[in-house]
Amino acid sequence: MISRRQLHILVLEADKDVVGVTTSMLQELGHQARGETESLAALKAFSEAPDEFDLAILDSVMPDVTGLELAARFRRIRRGFPVLLYADGSDVSSAERIEAAGLGRVVFKPLTSEELGSAIKEPLHLGV
């Protein structure tokens, strides 16, 4: 029997409806999720308690600080911190640039609950 560990995940997405759906899906998968709609609020939450989070899911396009910039800042605070970056499915060039930077894995919006569950396992090397 494989035990499943509850993760604490920080979700950043400009659209509050998407934040709500994503955090709800994560909770249904058995995880804790904190949703933010502003980059600076996410940075503050992470900076104040970097060891409380197991993973961040960041929108790659944000008005103040992009998800890519935020991923770099998170990794300066906590080396090797796992990040998933949300990208629009039509924005393949941005996804390639993000993955080339080596700051996180790209997932395309929208995700189903099953896809989200699978996506969060990879950067953490978790079993099914």
N, CA, C and O atoms as a DFTB+ gen file, in Angstrom:
512 C
 N C O
     1  1       0.835      -1.182       0.000
     2  2       0.000       0.000       0.000
     3  2       0.885       1.252       0.000
     4  3       1.804       1.377       0.810
     5  1       0.596       2.156      -0.905
     6  2       1.366       3.388      -1.011
     7  2       0.661       4.470      -0.206
     8  3      -0.525       4.731      -0.405
     9  1       1.397       5.094       0.701
    10  2       0.784       6.171       1.477
    11  2       0.865       7.462       0.681
    12  3       1.854       7.720      -0.006
    13  1      -0.179       8.266       0.779
    14  2      -0.216       9.546       0.091
    15  2      -0.009      10.637       1.112
    16  3      -0.695      10.689       2.133
    17  1       0.922      11.491       0.836
    18  2       1.245      12.589       1.720
    19  2       0.435      13.820       1.322
    20  3       0.332      14.154       0.142
    21  1      -0.127      14.479       2.304
    22  2      -0.836      15.722       2.032
    23  2       0.189      16.812       1.767
    24  3       1.130      16.997       2.539
    25  1      -0.002      17.530       0.669
    26  2       0.898      18.614       0.288
    27  2       0.269      19.952       0.611
    28  3      -0.954      20.087       0.638
    29  1       1.113      20.940       0.857
    30  2       0.650      22.314       1.035
    31  2       1.128      23.068      -0.203
    32  3       2.328      23.235      -0.420
    33  1       0.167      23.518      -1.008
    34  2       0.467      24.081      -2.323
    35  2       0.008      25.533      -2.400
    36  3      -1.109      25.869      -2.008
    37  1       0.886      26.382      -2.910
    38  2       0.576      27.788      -3.141
    39  2       0.166      27.939      -4.603
    40  3       0.910      27.560      -5.507
    41  1      -1.025      28.497      -4.827
    42  2      -1.556      28.676      -6.176
    43  2      -1.649      30.172      -6.480
    44  3      -2.269      30.926      -5.730
    45  1      -1.036      30.592      -7.573
    46  2      -1.114      31.985      -8.012
    47  2      -1.720      32.013      -9.400
    48  3      -1.213      31.384     -10.329
    49  1      -2.808      32.745      -9.528
    50  2      -3.514      32.877     -10.801
    51  2      -4.269      34.193     -10.755
    52  3      -4.929      34.492      -9.759
    53  1      -4.184      34.986     -11.818
    54  2      -4.831      36.295     -11.834
    55  2      -6.356      36.211     -11.754
    56  3      -6.995      37.097     -11.186
    57  1      -6.932      35.170     -12.308
    58  2      -8.385      35.003     -12.327
    59  2      -8.843      34.297     -11.049
    60  3      -8.504      33.135     -10.821
    61  1      -9.616      35.007     -10.215
    62  2     -10.007      34.418      -8.930
    63  2     -10.893      33.196      -9.100
    64  3     -10.899      32.326      -8.229
    65  1     -11.648      33.100     -10.202
    66  2     -12.451      31.901     -10.436
    67  2     -11.552      30.686     -10.681
    68  3     -11.838      29.589     -10.200
    69  1     -10.470      30.888     -11.430
    70  2      -9.527      29.801     -11.693
    71  2      -8.823      29.402     -10.394
    72  3      -8.593      28.217     -10.151
    73  1      -8.482      30.386      -9.563
    74  2      -7.878      30.083      -8.258
    75  2      -8.837      29.217      -7.449
    76  3      -8.431      28.219      -6.853
    77  1     -10.110      29.602      -7.430
    78  2     -11.101      28.843      -6.673
    79  2     -11.245      27.413      -7.162
    80  3     -11.288      26.480      -6.361
    81  1     -11.319      27.240      -8.469
    82  2     -11.447      25.902      -9.047
    83  2     -10.199      25.070      -8.759
    84  3     -10.295      23.906      -8.371
    85  1      -9.032      25.678      -8.953
    86  2      -7.772      24.945      -8.749
    87  2      -7.594      24.542      -7.288
    88  3      -7.236      23.400      -7.001
    89  1      -7.840      25.464      -6.369
    90  2      -7.677      25.121      -4.946
    91  2      -8.707      24.066      -4.539
    92  3      -8.399      23.182      -3.740
    93  1      -9.906      24.149      -5.068
    94  2     -10.930      23.140      -4.766
    95  2     -10.501      21.758      -5.264
    96  3     -10.650      20.761      -4.557
    97  1      -9.967      21.710      -6.490
    98  2      -9.503      20.423      -7.033
    99  2      -8.382      19.852      -6.165
   100  3      -8.361      18.657      -5.872
   101  1      -7.455      20.712      -5.760
   102  2      -6.347      20.244      -4.919
   103  2      -6.863      19.721      -3.585
   104  3      -6.379      18.704      -3.090
   105  1      -7.830      20.401      -3.006
   106  2      -8.411      19.948      -1.737
   107  2      -9.131      18.616      -1.923
   108  3      -9.053      17.744      -1.058
   109  1      -9.832      18.454      -3.046
   110  2     -10.488      17.180      -3.326
   111  2      -9.475      16.057      -3.497
   112  3      -9.776      14.894      -3.229
   113  1      -8.281      16.406      -3.944
   114  2      -7.203      15.425      -4.082
   115  2      -6.509      15.153      -2.744
   116  3      -5.588      14.339      -2.672
   117  1      -6.954      15.839      -1.684
   118  2      -6.412      15.587      -0.351
   119  2      -5.295      16.506       0.086
   120  3      -4.575      16.203       1.038
   121  1      -5.143      17.629      -0.599
   122  2      -4.057      18.554      -0.276
   123  2      -4.591      19.861       0.291
   124  3      -5.771      20.181       0.147
   125  1      -3.703      20.608       0.937
   126  2      -4.035      21.959       1.382
   127  2      -3.594      22.902       0.274
   128  3      -2.546      22.707      -0.340
   129  1      -4.400      23.924       0.024
   130  2      -4.041      24.876      -1.025
   131  2      -4.341      26.290      -0.558
   132  3      -5.387      26.571       0.028
   133  1      -3.397      27.160      -0.834
   134  2      -3.588      28.584      -0.556
   135  2      -3.589      29.293      -1.897
   136  3      -2.623      29.195      -2.655
   137  1      -4.657      30.000      -2.193
   138  2      -4.771      30.695      -3.462
   139  2      -4.517      32.180      -3.329
   140  3      -4.950      32.811      -2.364
   141  1      -3.816      32.735      -4.298
   142  2      -3.546      34.167      -4.370
   143  2      -3.810      34.641      -5.789
   144  3      -3.596      33.898      -6.747
   145  1      -4.277      35.880      -5.924
   146  2      -4.512      36.463      -7.245
   147  2      -3.509      37.566      -7.574
   148  3      -3.561      38.151      -8.656
   149  1      -2.607      37.846      -6.654
   150  2      -1.593      38.875      -6.875
   151  2      -0.206      38.313      -6.572
   152  3       0.008      37.647      -5.559
   153  1       0.727      38.597      -7.475
   154  2       2.097      38.087      -7.343
   155  2       2.760      38.498      -6.038
   156  3       3.401      37.684      -5.374
   157  1       2.601      39.770      -5.675
   158  2       3.277      40.258      -4.477
   159  2       2.712      39.614      -3.210
   160  3       3.445      39.420      -2.240
   161  1       1.423      39.281      -3.205
   162  2       0.830      38.568      -2.059
   163  2       1.386      37.151      -1.979
   164  3       1.655      36.646      -0.889
   165  1       1.559      36.507      -3.137
   166  2       2.137      35.158      -3.155
   167  2       3.589      35.194      -2.687
   168  3       4.022      34.329      -1.924
   169  1       4.335      36.188      -3.141
   170  2       5.730      36.330      -2.726
   171  2       5.829      36.559      -1.224
   172  3       6.692      35.988      -0.557
   173  1       4.949      37.390      -0.698
   174  2       4.943      37.659       0.742
   175  2       4.626      36.382       1.529
   176  3       5.300      36.072       2.511
   177  1       3.599      35.643       1.095
   178  2       3.227      34.400       1.782
   179  2       4.382      33.411       1.787
   180  3       4.669      32.788       2.809
   181  1       5.044      33.269       0.646
   182  2       6.158      32.333       0.557
   183  2       7.359      32.823       1.356
   184  3       8.006      32.035       2.044
   185  1       7.659      34.107       1.272
   186  2       8.815      34.667       1.986
   187  2       8.685      34.529       3.495
   188  3       9.672      34.298       4.194
   189  1       7.466      34.671       3.989
   190  2       7.236      34.592       5.434
   191  2       7.307      33.165       5.962
   192  3       7.613      32.963       7.137
   193  1       7.028      32.167       5.117
   194  2       7.021      30.780       5.588
   195  2       7.391      29.822       4.450
   196  3       6.564      29.005       4.044
   197  1       8.610      29.910       3.937
   198  2       8.973      29.094       2.775
   199  2       8.940      27.589       3.028
   200  3       8.723      26.812       2.099
   201  1       9.149      27.175       4.263
   202  2       9.154      25.746       4.554
   203  2       7.756      25.167       4.734
   204  3       7.598      23.952       4.847
   205  1       6.742      26.026       4.762
   206  2       5.370      25.537       4.882
   207  2       4.819      25.023       3.563
   208  3       3.828      24.293       3.555
   209  1       5.439      25.386       2.451
   210  2       4.929      24.997       1.140
   211  2       5.767      23.877       0.544
   212  3       6.992      23.851       0.667
   213  1       5.062      22.942      -0.113
   214  2       5.724      21.831      -0.793
   215  2       5.875      22.086      -2.285
   216  3       6.731      21.491      -2.940
   217  1       5.042      22.969      -2.819
   218  2       4.976      23.190      -4.254
   219  2       4.234      24.492      -4.514
   220  3       3.387      24.901      -3.719
   221  1       4.554      25.140      -5.628
   222  2       3.789      26.311      -6.075
   223  2       3.327      26.077      -7.502
   224  3       4.050      25.528      -8.333
   225  1       2.100      26.511      -7.761
   226  2       1.561      26.515      -9.114
   227  2       1.344      27.982      -9.461
   228  3       0.498      28.648      -8.865
   229  1       2.104      28.480     -10.421
   230  2       2.129      29.905     -10.718
   231  2       1.678      30.189     -12.145
   232  3       2.116      29.523     -13.084
   233  1       0.810      31.169     -12.306
   234  2       0.418      31.620     -13.639
   235  2       1.645      32.277     -14.263
   236  3       2.277      33.135     -13.647
   237  1       1.976      31.874     -15.478
   238  2       3.183      32.419     -16.110
   239  2       3.027      33.889     -16.491
   240  3       4.024      34.601     -16.607
   241  1       1.788      34.356     -16.687
   242  2       1.543      35.743     -17.079
   243  2       0.793      36.444     -15.954
   244  3      -0.393      36.201     -15.735
   245  1       1.493      37.306     -15.254
   246  2       0.896      38.077     -14.157
   247  2       1.289      39.538     -14.336
   248  3       2.349      39.826     -14.891
   249  1       0.443      40.474     -13.870
   250  2       0.715      41.896     -14.093
   251  2       1.946      42.458     -13.382
   252  3       2.713      43.195     -14.002
   253  1       2.160      42.143     -12.122
   254  2       3.274      42.751     -11.375
   255  2       4.579      41.987     -11.563
   256  3       5.567      42.526     -12.062
   257  1       4.562      40.747     -11.160
   258  2       5.736      39.885     -11.244
   259  2       5.279      38.612     -11.947
   260  3       4.348      37.952     -11.486
   261  1       5.923      38.261     -13.057
   262  2       5.497      37.067     -13.802
   263  2       5.765      35.808     -12.984
   264  3       6.562      35.813     -12.046
   265  1       5.086      34.740     -13.361
   266  2       5.309      33.462     -12.692
   267  2       6.747      33.003     -12.802
   268  3       7.290      32.421     -11.864
   269  1       7.366      33.262     -13.941
   270  2       8.766      32.876     -14.143
   271  2       9.685      33.648     -13.198
   272  3      10.588      33.068     -12.595
   273  1       9.456      34.952     -13.070
   274  2      10.249      35.763     -12.137
   275  2      10.017      35.308     -10.699
   276  3      10.953      35.236      -9.903
   277  1       8.777      35.006     -10.379
   278  2       8.438      34.560      -9.033
   279  2       9.092      33.219      -8.726
   280  3       9.583      33.006      -7.617
   281  1       9.100      32.316      -9.700
   282  2       9.768      31.019      -9.516
   283  2      11.238      31.226      -9.186
   284  3      11.780      30.556      -8.307
   285  1      11.888      32.151      -9.888
   286  2      13.301      32.442      -9.622
   287  2      13.474      32.994      -8.209
   288  3      14.412      32.615      -7.507
   289  1      12.587      33.877      -7.793
   290  2      12.672      34.436      -6.437
   291  2      12.448      33.363      -5.380
   292  3      13.153      33.329      -4.372
   293  1      11.471      32.487      -5.604
   294  2      11.219      31.391      -4.663
   295  2      12.468      30.532      -4.520
   296  3      12.821      30.116      -3.416
   297  1      13.135      30.270      -5.641
   298  2      14.329      29.416      -5.600
   299  2      15.524      30.115      -4.969
   300  3      16.435      29.450      -4.478
   301  1      15.536      31.439      -4.973
   302  2      16.592      32.148      -4.233
   303  2      16.337      32.033      -2.731
   304  3      17.276      31.983      -1.936
   305  1      15.081      31.993      -2.356
   306  2      14.714      31.857      -0.946
   307  2      14.894      30.413      -0.485
   308  3      15.392      30.158       0.611
   309  1      14.485      29.478      -1.331
   310  2      14.556      28.053      -0.984
   311  2      15.019      27.284      -2.220
   312  3      14.240      26.990      -3.127
   313  1      16.278      26.979      -2.220
   314  2      16.926      26.324      -3.361
   315  2      16.194      25.034      -3.766
   316  3      15.865      24.196      -2.926
   317  1      15.952      24.901      -5.070
   318  2      15.347      23.693      -5.605
   319  2      13.847      23.571      -5.384
   320  3      13.270      22.516      -5.646
   321  1      13.209      24.629      -4.909
   322  2      11.777      24.573      -4.624
   323  2      11.005      24.201      -5.895
   324  3      11.205      24.822      -6.939
   325  1      10.123      23.189      -5.820
   326  2       9.392      22.742      -7.013
   327  2       8.264      23.698      -7.410
   328  3       7.487      24.162      -6.576
   329  1       8.205      23.972      -8.717
   330  2       7.225      24.913      -9.254
   331  2       6.603      24.335     -10.519
   332  3       7.292      23.764     -11.364
   333  1       5.291      24.493     -10.630
   334  2       4.572      24.259     -11.883
   335  2       4.145      25.622     -12.391
   336  3       3.626      26.434     -11.625
   337  1       4.353      25.877     -13.648
   338  2       3.943      27.158     -14.231
   339  2       2.785      26.920     -15.186
   340  3       2.892      26.158     -16.146
   341  1       1.675      27.591     -14.898
   342  2       0.493      27.555     -15.744
   343  2       0.747      28.383     -16.988
   344  3       1.197      29.524     -16.882
   345  1       0.471      27.841     -18.161
   346  2       0.563      28.602     -19.399
   347  2      -0.702      28.372     -20.206
   348  3      -1.354      27.336     -20.087
   349  1      -1.030      29.341     -21.015
   350  2      -2.165      29.211     -21.915
   351  2      -1.791      28.182     -22.980
   352  3      -0.684      28.219     -23.517
   353  1      -2.697      27.277     -23.282
   354  2      -2.425      26.220     -24.253
   355  2      -1.997      26.713     -25.615
   356  3      -1.347      25.983     -26.363
   357  1      -2.352      27.947     -25.952
   358  2      -1.976      28.496     -27.258
   359  2      -0.614      29.183     -27.227
   360  3      -0.131      29.631     -28.267
   361  1       0.012      29.273     -26.056
   362  2       1.274      29.999     -25.910
   363  2       2.448      29.036     -25.769
   364  3       3.116      29.005     -24.736
   365  1       2.692      28.252     -26.815
   366  2       3.742      27.232     -26.779
   367  2       5.128      27.851     -26.690
   368  3       6.006      27.280     -26.042
   369  1       5.355      29.006     -27.323
   370  2       6.685      29.628     -27.286
   371  2       7.054      30.043     -25.873
   372  3       8.208      29.892     -25.471
   373  1       6.094      30.565     -25.108
   374  2       6.371      30.922     -23.707
   375  2       6.686      29.670     -22.895
   376  3       7.584      29.680     -22.053
   377  1       5.957      28.611     -23.147
   378  2       6.198      27.359     -22.430
   379  2       7.610      26.853     -22.690
   380  3       8.293      26.403     -21.771
   381  1       8.042      26.927     -23.940
   382  2       9.402      26.485     -24.273
   383  2      10.442      27.359     -23.576
   384  3      11.450      26.850     -23.087
   385  1      10.203      28.673     -23.528
   386  2      11.131      29.601     -22.866
   387  2      11.197      29.304     -21.364
   388  3      12.273      29.320     -20.766
   389  1      10.040      29.035     -20.768
   390  2       9.977      28.733     -19.330
   391  2      10.748      27.467     -19.022
   392  3      11.562      27.443     -18.099
   393  1      10.499      26.410     -19.791
   394  2      11.193      25.146     -19.524
   395  2      12.690      25.276     -19.781
   396  3      13.493      24.651     -19.088
   397  1      13.072      26.080     -20.768
   398  2      14.492      26.297     -21.052
   399  2      15.188      27.003     -19.893
   400  3      16.376      26.785     -19.656
   401  1      14.456      27.846     -19.173
   402  2      15.032      28.549     -18.023
   403  2      15.288      27.601     -16.852
   404  3      16.044      27.930     -15.937
   405  1      14.663      26.434     -16.881
   406  2      14.894      25.441     -15.835
   407  2      14.306      25.799     -14.482
   408  3      14.779      25.316     -13.453
   409  1      13.283      26.638     -14.469
   410  2      12.706      27.072     -13.196
   411  2      11.416      26.352     -12.831
   412  3      10.836      26.607     -11.775
   413  1      10.975      25.471     -13.685
   414  2       9.763      24.738     -13.362
   415  2       9.201      24.047     -14.578
   416  3       9.601      24.306     -15.714
   417  1       8.271      23.168     -14.313
   418  2       7.586      22.432     -15.366
   419  2       6.367      23.234     -15.801
   420  3       5.708      23.863     -14.972
   421  1       6.065      23.215     -17.084
   422  2       4.921      23.936     -17.607
   423  2       3.736      22.996     -17.739
   424  3       3.872      21.869     -18.216
   425  1       2.570      23.470     -17.312
   426  2       1.306      22.775     -17.532
   427  2       0.376      23.755     -18.225
   428  3       0.421      24.959     -17.973
   429  1      -0.454      23.232     -19.088
   430  2      -1.337      24.095     -19.859
   431  2      -2.734      24.137     -19.274
   432  3      -3.293      23.117     -18.872
   433  1      -3.293      25.359     -19.236
   434  2      -4.657      25.572     -18.770
   435  2      -5.614      25.266     -19.906
   436  3      -5.275      25.461     -21.073
   437  1      -6.792      24.795     -19.579
   438  2      -7.280      24.351     -18.278
   439  2      -6.871      22.899     -18.013
   440  3      -6.646      22.124     -18.943
   441  1      -6.780      22.554     -16.749
   442  2      -6.442      21.192     -16.334
   443  2      -7.658      20.526     -15.695
   444  3      -8.435      21.171     -14.989
   445  1      -7.810      19.244     -15.949
   446  2      -8.817      18.481     -15.222
   447  2      -8.223      18.111     -13.872
   448  3      -7.018      18.258     -13.666
   449  1      -9.034      17.643     -12.968
   450  2      -8.562      17.218     -11.655
   451  2      -7.529      16.100     -11.794
   452  3      -6.523      16.085     -11.085
   453  1      -7.783      15.172     -12.704
   454  2      -6.851      14.059     -12.922
   455  2      -5.512      14.565     -13.447
   456  3      -4.459      14.123     -12.988
   457  1      -5.546      15.491     -14.409
   458  2      -4.308      16.058     -14.951
   459  2      -3.547      16.837     -13.881
   460  3      -2.321      16.763     -13.806
   461  1      -4.272      17.574     -13.064
   462  2      -3.637      18.337     -11.990
   463  2      -2.974      17.397     -10.990
   464  3      -1.836      17.621     -10.579
   465  1      -3.693      16.340     -10.600
   466  2      -3.131      15.363      -9.666
   467  2      -1.863      14.730     -10.201
   468  3      -0.901      14.528      -9.460
   469  1      -1.862      14.420     -11.478
   470  2      -0.687      13.831     -12.113
   471  2       0.454      14.855     -12.219
   472  3       1.618      14.519     -12.001
   473  1       0.114      16.090     -12.550
   474  2       1.130      17.136     -12.730
   475  2       1.867      17.455     -11.441
   476  3       3.070      17.714     -11.472
   477  1       1.171      17.442     -10.305
   478  2       1.857      17.798      -9.056
   479  2       2.782      16.696      -8.568
   480  3       3.662      16.956      -7.747
   481  1       2.606      15.480      -9.049
   482  2       3.475      14.380      -8.626
   483  2       4.861      14.462      -9.246
   484  3       5.854      14.133      -8.597
   485  1       4.934      14.899     -10.499
   486  2       6.203      14.867     -11.219
   487  2       7.306      15.713     -10.594
   488  3       8.402      15.195     -10.381
   489  1       7.072      16.993     -10.288
   490  2       8.188      17.773      -9.738
   491  2       8.588      17.326      -8.329
   492  3       9.665      17.675      -7.845
   493  1       7.721      16.558      -7.678
   494  2       8.020      16.090      -6.338
   495  2       8.477      14.631      -6.328
   496  3       8.841      14.091      -5.283
   497  1       8.453      14.000      -7.508
   498  2       8.843      12.594      -7.652
   499  2       8.013      11.691      -6.752
   500  3       8.552      10.813      -6.079
   501  1       6.703      11.907      -6.739
   502  2       5.813      11.114      -5.908
   503  2       5.271       9.936      -6.713
   504  3       5.086      10.030      -7.926
   505  1       5.023       8.841      -6.028
   506  2       4.399       7.677      -6.672
   507  2       2.912       7.891      -6.814
   508  3       2.329       8.781      -6.194
   509  1       2.316       7.071      -7.629
   510  2       0.868       7.171      -7.870
   511  2       0.096       6.741      -6.648
   512  3      -1.135       6.756      -6.658
